[in-house]
Amino acid sequence: MRTVARLWRTERGFEGLKFHELRHTQATHLLASGVDVKTVQERLGHASAMMTLDQNSQAIPENDRKAADLIGELFLMRSKATPIIEVKTA
């Protein structure tokens, strides 16, 4: 059985990962791809979504870039829709 599992991992580019590491890899990729945390939690059998997030939500540079782009777009849309008024106080 171990030989079959090792062959499967090697063929898919996960040669050095153990089973438990594959669970974390799966969870991280699912969360990074936008799958909701509740679904990932249930797939892993965790008692809470917090446990899933604590163990599997490593920083992913691509997501940080997406977040920065999104907040930039939101601020840009807001500045066009609602002009900022400068308030001066005494």
PEQUI-V765210 format. One record per pair of residues at least 24 apart in sequence whose C-alpha atoms are under 10 Angstrom apart, sorted by sequence separation. I is the first residue (numbers start at 1). J is the second residue. D is the distance in whole Angstrom. If there is no record, write none. Layout:
I_J_D, I_J_D
This chain:
28_52_9, 32_56_10, 27_52_8, 28_53_9, 31_56_8, 32_57_8, 27_53_9, 30_56_10, 31_57_7, 32_58_9, 28_55_9, 29_56_9, 30_57_10, 31_58_10, 32_59_9, 24_52_9, 27_55_9, 28_56_5, 29_57_9, 32_60_7, 27_56_6, 28_57_6, 29_58_10, 34_63_10, 26_56_9, 27_57_8, 28_58_7, 32_62_9, 33_63_9, 24_55_8, 25_56_8, 28_59_9, 29_60_9, 32_63_7, 24_56_6, 28_60_9, 23_56_9, 24_57_9, 24_58_10
